[in-house]
Amino acid sequence: MFKKNRYEQHATFKEVFAKGDWPTKLSFLIMGAANLANKQWLKGCLFLVAEVGFIYWLIRNGIHALAMLVTLGTKKQGLVYDEALGIRVLQEGDNSMLLLLFGIAAVLVCAIIIILYIVNLKSTRHLYELKQAGEAIPTTKQDLASLLNERFHITLMALPLLGVLFFTILPLLYMISIAFTNYDHNHLPPKNLFHWVGLQNFGNVITGDMASTFFPVLGWTLIWAVSATATCFFFGIILALLINTKGLKFKKGWRTIFVLTMAVPQFISLLIVRNLLNGAGPINALLLKMGIIDSAIPFLTDPTMAKISIILVNMWIGIPATMLVATSVIQNLPQDQIEAARIDGANKFQIFRNITFPQILFIMTPALIQQFIGNVNNFNVIYLLTGGGPSNSNYYGAGSTDLLVTWLYNLTVKTLDYNLASVIGILIFILSAVFSLVAYTRTNSFKEA
C-alpha cells in the first residue's frame, strides 16, 4: 500500500478539488462519493449514511434544538382560559432544562459530522494521491484488515470515545452552561423558564452578595487542605521512621496495627468518631463522670473546635497511608550515603534533614500535590463528620466547616441554586488545575523526569 513519507507535504484540498475527477469533486458535497467510485463500498456507504442521517435529523429536530438553545424556551407553563370548555386549563410550556440538554447534544452532533466530513476529505485526498502515484486502491477487505492491524487502536477506541462524549463531555458541558443561566430556586422547570445571564453569576459569587460566603469558605478550604496534607505527611514520615528504627522489635506487627485503620471503610470510621465526639457521646460522658470537665466539650458544635477536630480525625485516617509510602522509600534509601554521613560525624537529625527527608520529599511531591487537590475536594470527611455545621447565619447555604465542594452540594440539594453551584464547580476546577499545573512544573521530580 502506498504510504507517504511523514516529511512529504500532502496535496491541498484546493488542489484535490481542482485536479481531481468528478467523483473526487462530488465528495466535497456528497460524503463518500470518491470512495464509492473507487469501489470502497463499506467506507463510502458509512460516509453517505452519516450525511443523509444528519440532514434528516437536522430538518426534523436539529434546527429546532439549536434555535431553542438560544432562548431556552419562550412558552411558560400555566393556567389559561379555554373558551370551548369555559374553564381555566393547564397549558404545557417549554422545559428549559431539556431544551438546554438537547441543544448541547445538537451542537455535539454537529461537531461529530464536521469531524466526519474532514475525515471524508482526507480519505478523498488519499485516494487522489494514490492515483497520482500510480498505486493500487485498497479494497474494503484491505481496509477492514488494517483496522485489525496497524489501525487497531482506532477500532478499540471508537466505542469508548463515544461513551466519553455522551456520558462525560455532554454532562460536563451541561453543567458549565448552567453557570451562565439563572437556573435557581426561583426558576425551576418545568413550571418556570430560565434564560442566559452571561457572567452575572460569576460576578455575584466573586464581588456580589455571595462573596461574603465564597471567600470565607474558600479560606477555610485552603486552610483545611494545607493542614490535612501537611499533618498526614509529616506525622506519617515520623511514624515510618519510628517503626523502621534499628533495634525495634515486631516491626511488621506495629506496621500491621496502623494499617488496620485503612482496612475499615472511611465512612464507618467517620460515623463512629462522630458519635464518640457528640455532646452526649462516650468521650464527654466519661470525662463528666470522672469530674475532669463540668460541661460537655463542643467538639463538633463550636466552629473553632469543629475545625480542629476535623483536622485531628483526618490525621487518624491519612497518616497510615503516608506511613506505608514513606516506609518503602526509607527502606530503599542509599545506605552508603547514610554510613558516610555517620562516619563524618553527622547525628540522626542532620542525616534526616540532609539525606532522608529530601529524598522522601523528592519521591512523594507528586503524590502530595495530588493529596492536596484531593483534600480541597474531600467531601466525605466534612459531610460525615460535621455535615458542614455548626450553622452560620452569615453564610448563604453553608455552615462553618463547609468546604467549597460541600457548599456546592448544599446549593444543589438544599437551596436548589444550580447556577451558583455550577459557578462554584467551575471555580474549584480552575483553582485545582492552576495549582496542579504550577506545582507539578516546579517540582524536582518533573524537572528531572
N, C-alpha and C positions, 0 to 999 in steps of 0.2 A: 504493500500500500504506500501511496505517496505521502511523505512526511516532509514538511517544510522545516528548514533549519530555524532555530529559535532566534538567530540574529538576522534572518532574512525578513524583509518587510512584506506584509500581506498586501494584496491588491485592495485599493479603497473601494467602498461601496459605490461611489460615483463611477469609478472605472468599470466595476462589475455591471452596473446598470447600463452604461453607455455601450460597452463592447459585448455584453452577453447576448445570448439568443432570446427568443420571445418567452420561453418558459422562465428563464432567469429574470427577465424584466417583470413578468407577471407575478413572480414570487414576492416582489416588493408590495404588491397589493393583495394577492391571494397566497396565504402561507402554505408552504408545501408544494407549490406548483413545480418548482425545479426538481424536487425530489421525485414527484410522481412522473415527470417527464423522463427522468433517468432511472425509472423502474425501482426506486426505493419506496416500495408501496407502504410499508408499515410507518416509516418516519413521515412520509408525505401525508398519509391519512391522519396521523396524530396531529400534525400541524393544522390540517384543514378542519378536522372536527373541533379542535380547540378554538379556532377562529369563528366557525359557524355557531358553536355553542355560546361563545362570548357575545356575538352580535344578537342572538336570540335572547339571552339573559339581559343584555343592555336595553333592548327595546321593551321587554316585558317587565323587568324590575329594576334594572341598574340605574336608568336615568332618574326614576322616581326616588330611589335610595340616595343618590348623590345630591339631588335637588333638596330633599328633606334634611340632609346633613347640614345644609346652610342655615335653615331656620329652626330645626329641631321641633317642628310642629307648629301649626297655626290654629288648629281647631281644638278648643278646650272642652273637656267633658263636663256635662252639667245638665240641669233640667230645662227643657224648652217646652213651650206650649204647642200642643198638637191640635190644630183646628178640626181635624176629622174626628178625633176622639173627644175633644173638648176638655182635655186634662193635660197636665204637665208630665212629660215622659223624659226618661234619661237618654241623653244624646251621647253616643260614643265619640270620644275625641282622640287626638293623636297621643301616642305614648312616646314622650321624648327619649326615654331610656332605650327603647327598642330602636327608635329612629337613629339614635347615635350609634348603637351597636351595628345595625345593618349598614349604615353609611360608612363606617370604618371598614367593615367587611367588604363593601363595594370598592373602596379605594384599594384594598389589598388585592382583590380580584383584578382590577385594572393594572396594578403593578405586576402581577403574575403574567398577564397577557402581554405586557410590554417586554418583559424578560423573554417570554417565548418568541415574540416577534424578532427580537435581537438574535436569539439562537437560530431562528429560521434564516435570517440574513447571513449569519456566519456559515450555516450549512450550505446556503446558496453560493457564497463566496468560495467555500472549499471545493464544491463541485466545479465551479468555473476555473479554479486554479489547477485542478486535476486534469481538466480538458486541455488547458493551455500547456501543461507539462506532458501531455500525451499519456497520462497514467490511466489505469483501469478504474472505473467507478465501482466502489464497494457495493456488494449486493446486500439485501436485507439479512441474509444468513450471516454475512461477514459482520454487519453492524451488530446483530444480536450476539455474535461470538465475542466482539470487542467489549460488550457490556459485561461479559463474564471473565474477561482477562484484563487488558490494560485500563479499561474504564470501569472496573468492578466497584471502585469506591463510589462512583456516581450511582450505580444500582443500589448499593447498600444505604446510601444517604438520602435517597429520594423520599421514602416514606417518613423517616424521622424528621426531615426538614419540613415536610407538610404538617406534621404534628406540632413542631415548634412554631410554625407560622400561625396556626389556628388556635393552639392551646397555650401559647406563651406570648407571642407578639401581639395577637389580637386583644387579649385581656389587658396587656401592658399599655397598648395604645388607647384602649378604652379608659383605663384608669387615669392616664395622663390627660386625656381630653376632658375628663370631668373637672379637672383643676381649673379649666378655663370657662366653666359654666357656673350658674347659680343653683346647682342641684343641692339643695339643703332641705331642712325640715319644713320650710315654707313652700317648697316647690317639689313636692313628691309626686311622681307619676303613679298611676295614670290620671288621677284626678286633676293634677296641676301640670302645667308645662314648665320646662326650664329652658334657658337660652344661653348663648355665648355672652361672656362678660369680659373677655380678654384677660389682662393681668390684674384685674381688680382683686381677686382672692389673694394673690401674692402680696399685693400692697397692703391688704387687710392684715395678713399674718406678720409681715415684717415691720410695717410702720403704722398700722391701723389699730383697731380695737383688740385684735388677737395678739398684738405684740407684747402686751402685759402678761400673757400666758406663755407665749412661744419662747421668749428669751430666758425667763426663769427655768422653764422645763429643759431648754437646751443646755443651760448652765449646769443643772443637776445631772443631765445625761452625760456630759463630758466629765464631770467630777466622778460620777459613778464608773464610767468606762475606764478612766485612768486609774482610779483606786482599785477596782476589781482586777484589772490586768496586772498592775504593779504588785499588789499584795500576793496574788497567786504565784506570780513569777518568782519574787524574792524568797518567800517562805517555802515555795516548792524546791528551790535550789538549796536552801539551808537544810530542809528535811532530807534531800538526797545526799548532801554532804555528811550529815549525821549518820545516816544509815550505812554509808559507804566508808565510815571511819575504820581505820585499821584496829583490830582488836575487839570490835563489837561482835558479839555472838548472835546467832539466829537472825542474820540479816534478811534472809528470804522470808522468815516469819514476820518480821516487822514490816517489810515491804508489802506482804500479803494483807496484813491488817489494814493498812491505809488504802490499799487498792479495793478492799471490800466496799468502801464508800461509793466507788464507781459502779459496783455491781447492782446497787439499789437504784431503781429509776429515779431521776431527778425530781419529778413531780411528787413522788411519795416522800422523799426526804424533806422537801419544802413544806408539804402539808403537815408533816409530823412536827417540824420545827415551829410552824405557825401555831399549832396547838400548844406546844411547850412554852412559847413566849406570850401566849394570850394573857390578858389581865387576870383571868381566873384559872390560868393553866398551872401545870405541876410546878414549874420553877417558882413562880410568885407564891403559890400555896406553900411550898416548902420553906421559902425564905420568911414568910409571915409566921409560920408555925415555929420556926427556930428563933423568932424575935429579931432577926437581922434587919428587917425593914418594917415600917409602920403602915405603909400603903403599897399597893401593887405598883411595880415598876412599869411605866408605859412603853414597853419595848417597841410596840407596833402602832401606838396611838399618838405618840408625841412626834412631831415632824423630824426633829433632830435625832432623837433616839431611834426612830424607824429607819432613817438613812444609815446610821451606824450599824444597826442590827442587820440590815440587808448586806452591807459590805462584809461583816464578820461571817454571816451564814454562807455567803458565796465563797469565802475562803475555804470553808469545810468541804465544799463541793469541788472547787477548782484546783486546790493545792495538790491532791494526789495525781492528777493528770500531768501537771508540770513536773512533779517529782519523778514520774516514770521517764519522761523525756530527758530530764537533767541527768538521771541515773545512767542512761545509755550513753550520754555524752561524756560523763565523768569516767566511766569505765573504759572509754576509748581514747582518753587523753594521752598524748605522748609522754610516757614516763621518764624518758631521758631528759627532757626539759625540766621536769619537776625535780629529778635527782640532782641535776646540775645546779639548780637554784638552791637546793638544800646544802650542797657542798660549798656554795658561795656564801652561805650563812643566812639565807632568807628564811624568815619564820613562816608559819602557816598562813597568817593573814596576808603577808606580802605575796606568797605563792598564789593565794586565792585571787588577790586583786590584780596581779600582773599576768597570770597564766590561765588559771582555771576559769575565772569569770569572763574574761574577754573571749575565750574560745566557746564557752556556753552561749554567750550573747551573740557571737557571730553565727552560730548554727540556728539559734532559736529566734532571731529577729523576724524573719518572715512569719513564723508562727505567732509571734507576739502581735504583729500588725493585724493578722487575721483574728486573733483573740480580741483585740481592741475593737475591731469592727463588729465582731460577734456580741460584745458587751454593749455596744451602742444599740444593738437591736435585740438585747436579751429580754424577751417578753416573759419567759417562764418565771424567772426569779421574782420580778416585781409583781406580776399578776397573781401568782400563787401564794406569795408571802404576805403582801400588804394589800393587794388589789388596787394599788395606786394611792391608797389612803395614807394618812388621815386626810379628810376632805379639806379643801382650801377655798374659801369663799371669794378669794381674789382671782382665782383661775376660772377659765371657762372650760368645763368638761374635763378637768384634770384635777388630780389630787397632789398632795405634797411630794409623794415619791414616784409619781408617774414619769416615765421616760417618754421621749418623742414617739416611740413605737406603741406604747400603751395608751398614750393620748390619742394617737391615730385610731386605735381600736375603740376608744370611748366615743370619738367623734363619729365613727361609723355605726356602732351598735346602739349607743345610748342617745346621743343628741341628733343623730341622723343628718349630720352636716357632711355629706360625702365630698363636696367641693373642697372644704377645708382639710379633710382627711387626705385627699389626693395631693393637695399642696404640701402637706407635711411629709407624705411619702416621697415626693419628688425632692424636697429639701434634704431629707435623710440620705437619699441616693447620691445627691450632689456632694454633700459633706463626706460621705463614706468613700466615694470614688476619688475625690480630690485628695483626701488624706492618704488613701492607699497608694495612689499613683506617686505622690510626692515622697512618701515614706519609703516605698519599695525602691525607687530610683536612687535614693540617698544612702541605702544600706551597703555595707561592705560585701554582703552576700551577693547583691545584684551586680556590683561593680566588678567583682572577681569571677562572675559566672562565665 
